[in-house]
Amino acid sequence: MADIATFPTIHDVLYAGDNIQSFTASEAIKAGQAVGFAAAGVSLSVVPLDNTAGENAVGVALYDAAIGEKVAVACMGCICYVANADDGTVIDNSVKGTVSEHAFGAVEGTYLLIGQAIEDIAGGGTGRIMVMPYVSDEEVAA
């Protein structure tokens, strides 16, 4: 199992919900990427999430955006399509904006979570999550 090579094209990211907020992209963003505030961020700007320390999850980008452009972000309570970071493991991240599976386990640090998968997501595939950003001190699903 390995990370997917590139972020896929996702059309019709928003499945349900209306908690949509507008932010400025401080990095290039693709539709369907999990986004959040950077550790040393600029007010009201978001970046695609990866394993960078200090980032904070906000939601899922609904459209592509270049640096400096406005991007619509589906926030808490929305259901969105996202990409599985792993090419072989069912959902269960070095490719920015993807999601990874996490199983309950011992406390090992801090885990940044974008939400909960609401269906199986095939390795390297896309599927739906309920956007519920939070930080946990235990590994938990999606």
Backbone as ProteinMPNN parsed JSONL, in Angstrom:
{"seq_chain_A": "MADIATFPTIHDVLYAGDNIQSFTASEAIKAGQAVGFAAAGVSLSVVPLDNTAGENAVGVALYDAAIGEKVAVACMGCICYVANADDGTVIDNSVKGTVSEHAFGAVEGTYLLIGQAIEDIAGGGTGRIMVMPYVSDEEVAA", "coords_chain_A": {"N_chain_A": [[0.827, -1.162, 0.0], [0.486, 2.207, -0.782], [0.825, 5.806, -0.948], [-1.407, 7.571, -3.118], [-0.425, 8.817, -6.351], [-1.115, 11.343, -7.452], [-3.544, 13.928, -6.892], [-6.921, 13.172, -7.574], [-9.333, 14.194, -10.134], [-12.286, 15.532, -8.988], [-15.67, 15.75, -9.435], [-18.697, 17.57, -8.717], [-18.523, 17.858, -5.812], [-19.925, 18.507, -3.423], [-22.321, 16.756, -1.687], [-24.416, 16.954, 0.132], [-25.83, 19.501, 2.257], [-25.434, 22.89, 3.558], [-23.642, 24.574, 4.764], [-21.58, 26.565, 3.807], [-18.585, 28.263, 3.409], [-16.526, 31.108, 2.577], [-13.15, 31.393, 1.701], [-9.723, 32.489, 1.247], [-7.442, 31.099, -1.019], [-4.275, 30.098, -0.066], [-2.463, 28.468, -1.135], [-2.374, 26.543, -4.176], [-5.451, 24.964, -4.815], [-7.494, 22.063, -5.199], [-10.715, 20.936, -6.278], [-12.514, 19.112, -3.885], [-10.46, 18.639, -2.14], [-9.335, 18.245, 1.224], [-9.196, 20.961, 3.334], [-7.571, 23.54, 5.313], [-6.565, 25.812, 7.961], [-3.32, 27.158, 7.781], [-0.319, 26.511, 9.704], [1.207, 28.82, 10.138], [-0.559, 30.784, 9.21], [-2.488, 33.079, 7.114], [-4.998, 35.454, 7.8], [-8.253, 34.24, 7.29], [-7.523, 32.47, 5.221], [-6.85, 29.412, 3.438], [-5.238, 26.158, 3.094], [-4.418, 23.149, 1.232], [-4.674, 20.22, 3.158], [-2.094, 18.292, 4.702], [0.441, 16.303, 6.2], [1.565, 18.365, 7.704], [2.723, 19.916, 10.579], [0.727, 21.716, 12.917], [-1.329, 22.632, 11.266], [-4.859, 23.268, 10.845], [-7.902, 21.683, 10.455], [-10.62, 22.65, 8.333], [-12.599, 22.225, 6.32], [-13.945, 20.999, 3.198], [-12.824, 21.729, -0.026], [-14.846, 23.115, -2.573], [-14.426, 23.825, -5.174], [-11.837, 24.271, -7.681], [-9.033, 26.402, -6.988], [-6.744, 29.012, -7.535], [-3.672, 30.327, -6.122], [-4.409, 33.002, -4.002], [-6.994, 33.325, -4.942], [-10.553, 33.27, -4.216], [-12.169, 30.604, -2.485], [-14.778, 28.298, -2.194], [-15.797, 26.585, 0.672], [-16.946, 23.619, 2.014], [-18.242, 23.204, 5.13], [-18.56, 22.204, 8.625], [-20.865, 19.599, 9.064], [-21.644, 19.25, 6.415], [-21.88, 16.935, 3.657], [-19.49, 15.444, 1.691], [-17.638, 14.488, -1.269], [-14.484, 12.942, -1.184], [-10.95, 12.161, -1.629], [-9.28, 9.052, -1.236], [-6.209, 8.641, 0.316], [-4.559, 6.42, 0.178], [-3.492, 3.942, -2.092], [-4.159, 1.268, -2.002], [-5.507, 0.456, 0.294], [-8.672, 0.137, 1.642], [-10.638, 2.893, 2.638], [-9.949, 3.936, 4.358], [-0.291, 10.607, 4.264], [0.686, 11.877, 2.01], [-0.052, 13.129, -0.282], [-1.437, 16.119, -0.827], [-4.503, 17.192, 0.629], [-5.9, 14.779, 0.605], [-7.596, 12.03, 2.294], [-7.074, 9.793, 5.059], [-7.292, 6.509, 6.509], [-7.836, 5.89, 9.965], [-7.377, 3.888, 12.768], [-8.808, 3.036, 15.966], [-6.583, 3.371, 18.673], [-3.635, 3.289, 20.756], [-2.809, 6.233, 22.664], [-0.89, 8.423, 20.886], [-0.113, 10.894, 20.118], [-1.108, 13.835, 18.426], [-3.915, 13.996, 16.315], [-5.165, 15.204, 13.324], [-8.323, 15.585, 12.161], [-10.648, 15.46, 9.507], [-13.216, 14.548, 9.178], [-15.846, 12.05, 9.205], [-15.956, 9.009, 7.52], [-18.726, 7.973, 5.616], [-19.312, 5.881, 4.094], [-17.855, 2.966, 2.537], [-14.656, 3.536, 1.13], [-12.867, 2.887, -1.617], [-9.439, 1.798, -2.097], [-7.4, 4.293, -3.379], [-9.639, 5.483, -4.434], [-12.674, 7.517, -4.508], [-15.047, 8.869, -2.167], [-17.775, 9.443, 0.159], [-17.757, 11.69, 2.95], [-18.801, 12.853, 6.183], [-18.421, 16.101, 7.059], [-16.628, 16.954, 9.803], [-14.626, 18.554, 11.387], [-11.951, 18.085, 13.662], [-9.599, 17.799, 16.395], [-7.807, 15.126, 17.724], [-6.506, 13.179, 20.452], [-6.197, 10.562, 20.094], [-5.981, 7.972, 17.624], [-8.537, 7.907, 15.244], [-11.384, 6.943, 13.193], [-11.322, 8.032, 9.806]], "CA_chain_A": [[0.0, 0.0, 0.0], [1.26, 3.448, -0.888], [0.017, 6.985, -1.257], [-1.683, 7.804, -4.527], [0.597, 9.696, -6.925], [-1.649, 12.692, -7.639], [-4.931, 14.11, -6.467], [-7.81, 12.968, -8.722], [-10.375, 15.186, -10.422], [-13.57, 15.189, -8.363], [-16.76, 16.629, -9.854], [-19.855, 17.561, -7.811], [-17.965, 17.543, -4.501], [-20.938, 18.616, -2.369], [-23.429, 15.811, -1.784], [-25.515, 17.507, 0.921], [-25.472, 20.503, 3.253], [-25.395, 24.277, 3.093], [-22.714, 25.36, 5.579], [-20.508, 26.884, 2.87], [-17.877, 29.49, 3.774], [-15.567, 31.569, 1.578], [-11.815, 31.688, 2.191], [-8.745, 32.741, 0.191], [-6.46, 30.022, -1.169], [-2.89, 30.557, 0.042], [-1.781, 27.515, -2.013], [-3.316, 26.042, -5.175], [-6.396, 24.01, -4.224], [-8.34, 21.345, -6.149], [-12.035, 20.552, -5.779], [-12.546, 17.865, -3.136], [-9.369, 18.531, -1.177], [-9.519, 18.671, 2.601], [-8.439, 22.202, 3.516], [-7.565, 24.084, 6.656], [-5.702, 26.958, 8.22], [-1.907, 26.809, 7.913], [0.265, 26.766, 11.022], [1.566, 30.239, 10.154], [-1.464, 31.226, 8.158], [-2.977, 34.434, 6.927], [-6.413, 35.507, 8.156], [-9.273, 33.779, 6.336], [-6.946, 31.752, 4.087], [-6.74, 27.969, 3.651], [-4.307, 25.368, 2.303], [-4.738, 21.72, 1.245], [-4.07, 19.599, 4.332], [-1.236, 17.123, 4.642], [0.924, 16.014, 7.547], [2.298, 19.51, 8.238], [2.371, 20.218, 11.97], [0.128, 23.006, 13.204], [-2.488, 22.961, 10.43], [-6.145, 23.003, 11.479], [-8.924, 21.344, 9.46], [-11.794, 23.516, 8.227], [-13.628, 21.582, 5.515], [-13.58, 20.445, 1.891], [-12.959, 22.717, -1.109], [-15.856, 22.733, -3.554], [-13.958, 24.162, -6.517], [-10.414, 24.584, -7.807], [-8.685, 27.805, -6.759], [-5.321, 29.352, -7.606], [-3.214, 31.134, -4.996], [-5.004, 34.33, -3.956], [-8.409, 33.314, -5.33], [-11.537, 32.824, -3.237], [-12.577, 29.21, -2.634], [-15.921, 27.899, -1.376], [-15.432, 25.434, 1.492], [-18.037, 22.955, 2.732], [-17.793, 23.101, 6.519], [-19.211, 21.296, 9.558], [-22.19, 19.072, 8.778], [-21.827, 18.949, 4.99], [-21.406, 15.64, 3.168], [-18.697, 15.72, 0.493], [-16.766, 13.462, -1.838], [-13.061, 13.181, -0.97], [-10.083, 11.126, -2.187], [-8.52, 8.201, -0.34], [-4.773, 8.85, 0.103], [-3.878, 5.143, -0.006], [-3.922, 3.313, -3.339], [-4.524, -0.129, -1.845], [-6.288, 0.205, 1.498], [-9.994, 0.754, 1.69], [-10.522, 3.951, 3.626], [-10.018, 3.454, 5.602], [-0.883, 11.493, 3.3], [1.618, 12.883, 1.498], [-0.742, 13.857, -1.345], [-2.222, 17.128, -0.126], [-5.946, 17.241, 0.494], [-6.534, 13.469, 0.668], [-7.914, 11.555, 3.637], [-6.501, 8.499, 5.393], [-7.985, 5.779, 7.559], [-7.181, 5.771, 11.259], [-8.076, 2.962, 13.651], [-8.62, 3.341, 17.387], [-5.324, 2.818, 19.16], [-3.046, 3.958, 21.91], [-2.521, 7.654, 22.503], [0.453, 8.546, 20.336], [0.145, 12.258, 19.707], [-2.296, 14.577, 18.034], [-4.386, 13.633, 14.993], [-6.042, 16.193, 12.727], [-9.363, 14.847, 11.46], [-11.548, 16.29, 8.72], [-14.582, 14.07, 9.316], [-16.127, 10.625, 9.334], [-16.426, 8.351, 6.304], [-20.083, 7.447, 5.784], [-19.391, 4.72, 3.218], [-16.53, 2.444, 2.211], [-13.979, 4.248, 0.056], [-11.852, 1.976, -2.139], [-8.075, 2.29, -2.215], [-7.215, 5.16, -4.531], [-10.929, 5.948, -4.93], [-13.328, 8.63, -3.839], [-16.265, 8.514, -1.46], [-18.366, 10.513, 0.961], [-17.534, 11.871, 4.384], [-19.495, 13.92, 6.887], [-17.391, 17.031, 7.507], [-16.651, 17.167, 11.251], [-13.218, 18.766, 11.724], [-11.562, 18.146, 15.066], [-8.288, 17.273, 16.74], [-7.933, 14.058, 18.715], [-5.241, 12.652, 20.945], [-6.2, 9.148, 19.731], [-6.313, 7.734, 16.229], [-9.925, 7.551, 15.05], [-11.738, 6.756, 11.789], [-11.303, 9.127, 8.838]], "C_chain_A": [[0.885, 1.243, 0.0], [0.313, 4.601, -1.142], [-0.238, 7.052, -2.753], [-0.69, 8.838, -5.049], [0.127, 11.139, -7.057], [-3.092, 12.742, -7.172], [-5.842, 13.964, -7.683], [-8.739, 14.156, -8.958], [-11.673, 14.693, -9.803], [-14.595, 16.223, -8.812], [-17.896, 16.535, -8.837], [-19.455, 17.125, -6.405], [-19.042, 17.518, -3.425], [-22.082, 17.65, -2.638], [-24.653, 16.362, -1.049], [-24.975, 18.554, 1.888], [-25.388, 21.898, 2.666], [-24.511, 25.176, 3.951], [-21.461, 25.629, 4.74], [-19.905, 28.234, 3.259], [-16.866, 29.827, 2.689], [-14.243, 31.933, 2.249], [-10.93, 32.015, 0.999], [-7.751, 31.592, 0.175], [-5.056, 30.602, -1.033], [-1.924, 29.56, -0.602], [-2.812, 27.111, -3.062], [-4.152, 24.932, -4.548], [-7.213, 23.382, -5.34], [-9.664, 20.988, -5.486], [-11.959, 19.195, -5.095], [-11.406, 17.703, -2.156], [-9.815, 18.97, 0.212], [-8.62, 19.891, 2.807], [-8.534, 22.675, 4.956], [-6.66, 25.287, 6.751], [-4.272, 26.472, 8.408], [-1.401, 27.164, 9.301], [0.652, 28.228, 11.183], [0.737, 30.928, 9.079], [-1.78, 32.699, 8.156], [-4.474, 34.398, 7.234], [-7.304, 35.101, 6.996], [-8.685, 33.136, 5.087], [-6.77, 30.284, 4.453], [-5.729, 27.357, 2.697], [-4.824, 23.93, 2.248], [-3.998, 21.065, 2.408], [-3.156, 18.441, 3.957], [-0.722, 16.901, 6.05], [1.774, 17.135, 8.137], [1.798, 19.833, 9.648], [1.738, 21.605, 12.072], [-1.03, 23.415, 12.311], [-3.763, 22.582, 11.165], [-7.207, 22.807, 10.422], [-10.098, 22.307, 9.519], [-12.919, 22.807, 7.481], [-13.065, 21.062, 4.209], [-13.838, 21.496, 0.822], [-13.953, 22.225, -2.149], [-15.412, 22.957, -4.987], [-12.445, 24.329, -6.497], [-10.212, 26.069, -7.517], [-7.173, 27.965, -6.853], [-4.962, 30.173, -6.371], [-3.819, 32.535, -5.101], [-6.46, 34.398, -4.35], [-9.293, 32.885, -4.159], [-11.906, 31.374, -3.544], [-13.742, 28.948, -1.678], [-15.555, 26.607, -0.653], [-16.668, 24.908, 2.205], [-17.531, 22.666, 4.141], [-18.668, 22.146, 7.314], [-20.625, 20.904, 9.139], [-22.454, 18.755, 7.32], [-21.337, 17.531, 4.699], [-20.748, 15.886, 1.823], [-17.963, 14.483, 0.02], [-15.32, 13.886, -1.64], [-12.277, 12.014, -1.561], [-9.341, 10.376, -1.091], [-7.039, 8.348, -0.671], [-4.043, 7.571, -0.261], [-4.397, 4.438, -1.249], [-4.399, 1.877, -3.171], [-5.417, -0.439, -0.666], [-7.629, 0.9, 1.401], [-9.976, 1.751, 2.821], [-10.741, 3.436, 5.0], [-10.746, 4.341, 6.343], [0.178, 12.497, 2.873], [1.037, 13.635, 0.312], [-1.693, 14.829, -0.676], [-3.714, 17.0, -0.411], [-6.646, 15.901, 0.526], [-6.845, 13.113, 2.111], [-7.335, 10.165, 3.817], [-7.325, 7.844, 6.482], [-7.163, 5.791, 8.828], [-8.024, 4.848, 12.12], [-7.857, 3.384, 15.092], [-7.343, 2.678, 17.866], [-4.84, 3.592, 20.363], [-2.817, 5.432, 21.618], [-1.084, 7.796, 22.047], [0.783, 9.968, 19.947], [-1.156, 12.955, 19.391], [-2.644, 14.24, 16.593], [-5.394, 14.673, 14.509], [-7.051, 15.465, 11.859], [-10.309, 15.79, 10.745], [-12.997, 15.829, 8.86], [-14.654, 12.568, 9.415], [-16.604, 10.078, 7.995], [-17.816, 7.792, 6.566], [-20.357, 6.3, 4.818], [-17.968, 4.191, 3.024], [-15.958, 3.256, 1.062], [-12.808, 3.379, -0.388], [-10.482, 2.622, -2.159], [-7.916, 3.084, -3.495], [-8.499, 5.738, -5.083], [-11.433, 7.181, -4.209], [-14.601, 8.129, -3.171], [-16.677, 9.65, -0.553], [-17.937, 10.472, 2.423], [-18.514, 12.923, 4.901], [-18.403, 14.825, 7.432], [-17.609, 17.334, 8.987], [-15.219, 17.404, 11.706], [-12.988, 18.79, 13.234], [-10.155, 17.581, 15.222], [-8.494, 16.256, 17.848], [-6.562, 13.675, 19.224], [-5.177, 11.143, 20.771], [-6.458, 9.058, 18.24], [-7.774, 7.317, 16.16], [-10.244, 7.511, 13.568], [-11.827, 8.063, 11.033], [-10.869, 10.421, 9.457]], "O_chain_A": [[1.898, 1.307, 0.697], [-0.847, 4.406, -1.503], [0.601, 6.645, -3.557], [-0.17, 9.645, -4.278], [0.897, 12.064, -6.799], [-3.766, 11.717, -7.075], [-5.574, 14.565, -8.723], [-8.906, 15.012, -8.089], [-12.108, 13.571, -10.063], [-14.415, 17.421, -8.597], [-18.035, 15.513, -8.164], [-19.981, 16.147, -5.875], [-19.07, 16.605, -2.6], [-22.731, 17.714, -3.682], [-25.779, 16.255, -1.534], [-23.812, 18.504, 2.289], [-25.287, 22.077, 1.452], [-24.614, 26.401, 3.878], [-20.421, 25.001, 4.938], [-20.623, 29.221, 3.42], [-16.403, 28.945, 1.966], [-14.211, 32.678, 3.229], [-11.346, 31.835, -0.146], [-7.273, 31.161, 1.224], [-4.679, 31.496, -1.791], [-0.713, 29.781, -0.612], [-4.008, 27.318, -2.856], [-3.63, 24.07, -3.841], [-7.587, 24.052, -6.303], [-9.723, 20.767, -4.276], [-11.41, 18.243, -5.648], [-11.377, 16.726, -1.407], [-10.569, 19.931, 0.365], [-7.431, 19.855, 2.493], [-9.425, 22.285, 5.71], [-6.067, 25.727, 5.766], [-4.034, 25.49, 9.11], [-1.976, 28.008, 9.989], [0.448, 28.812, 12.248], [1.266, 31.564, 8.168], [-1.401, 33.453, 9.052], [-5.138, 33.401, 6.951], [-7.129, 35.561, 5.868], [-9.268, 33.236, 4.007], [-6.569, 29.944, 5.619], [-5.398, 27.924, 1.655], [-5.59, 23.523, 3.122], [-2.814, 21.332, 2.617], [-3.423, 17.706, 3.007], [-1.393, 17.278, 7.011], [2.623, 16.875, 8.99], [0.6, 20.002, 9.871], [2.161, 22.545, 11.399], [-1.661, 24.442, 12.562], [-3.756, 21.684, 12.007], [-7.398, 23.677, 9.572], [-10.522, 22.728, 10.595], [-14.059, 22.784, 7.946], [-11.884, 20.729, 4.108], [-14.918, 22.083, 0.759], [-13.913, 21.065, -2.559], [-15.955, 22.353, -5.912], [-11.843, 24.504, -5.437], [-11.096, 26.889, -7.765], [-6.417, 27.153, -6.318], [-5.844, 30.656, -5.66], [-3.752, 33.174, -6.151], [-7.111, 35.417, -4.122], [-8.833, 32.221, -3.23], [-11.952, 30.964, -4.704], [-13.697, 29.326, -0.507], [-15.07, 25.656, -1.266], [-17.353, 25.648, 2.91], [-16.528, 21.977, 4.326], [-19.429, 21.369, 6.74], [-21.473, 21.762, 8.891], [-23.413, 18.046, 7.018], [-20.484, 16.999, 5.41], [-21.356, 16.46, 0.921], [-17.701, 13.557, 0.788], [-14.961, 15.037, -1.89], [-12.858, 11.0, -1.947], [-8.839, 10.975, -0.141], [-6.652, 8.193, -1.83], [-3.014, 7.619, -0.936], [-5.609, 4.343, -1.446], [-4.985, 1.314, -4.096], [-6.032, -1.505, -0.628], [-7.711, 2.094, 1.115], [-9.367, 1.497, 3.86], [-11.297, 2.921, 5.971], [-10.955, 4.123, 7.537], [0.417, 13.621, 3.314], [1.569, 14.677, -0.071], [-2.653, 14.413, -0.027], [-4.129, 16.737, -1.54], [-7.875, 15.86, 0.48], [-6.416, 13.8, 3.038], [-7.128, 9.44, 2.844], [-7.975, 8.52, 7.279], [-5.936, 5.711, 8.781], [-9.243, 5.003, 12.198], [-6.85, 4.013, 15.414], [-7.058, 1.538, 17.499], [-5.546, 4.439, 20.911], [-2.651, 5.828, 20.464], [-0.162, 7.349, 22.729], [1.892, 10.221, 19.476], [-2.184, 12.693, 20.017], [-1.76, 14.201, 15.737], [-6.36, 14.983, 15.207], [-6.663, 14.788, 10.906], [-10.726, 16.804, 11.306], [-13.915, 16.629, 8.68], [-13.656, 11.896, 9.676], [-17.54, 10.611, 7.399], [-18.062, 7.203, 7.618], [-21.481, 5.806, 4.728], [-16.996, 4.889, 3.313], [-16.676, 3.623, 0.132], [-11.867, 3.16, 0.375], [-10.366, 3.846, -2.229], [-8.259, 2.604, -4.575], [-8.469, 6.424, -6.105], [-10.725, 7.801, -3.415], [-15.16, 7.102, -3.556], [-16.02, 10.689, -0.497], [-17.78, 9.416, 3.034], [-18.99, 13.772, 4.148], [-17.546, 14.37, 8.19], [-18.634, 17.895, 9.376], [-14.641, 16.534, 12.357], [-13.73, 19.428, 13.982], [-9.603, 16.971, 14.307], [-9.253, 16.487, 18.788], [-5.566, 13.826, 18.517], [-4.233, 10.501, 21.231], [-7.075, 9.946, 17.652], [-8.21, 6.464, 16.933], [-9.455, 7.996, 12.758], [-12.333, 9.064, 11.539], [-10.801, 11.44, 8.771]]}, "name": "protein", "num_of_chains": 1, "seq": "MADIATFPTIHDVLYAGDNIQSFTASEAIKAGQAVGFAAAGVSLSVVPLDNTAGENAVGVALYDAAIGEKVAVACMGCICYVANADDGTVIDNSVKGTVSEHAFGAVEGTYLLIGQAIEDIAGGGTGRIMVMPYVSDEEVAA"}
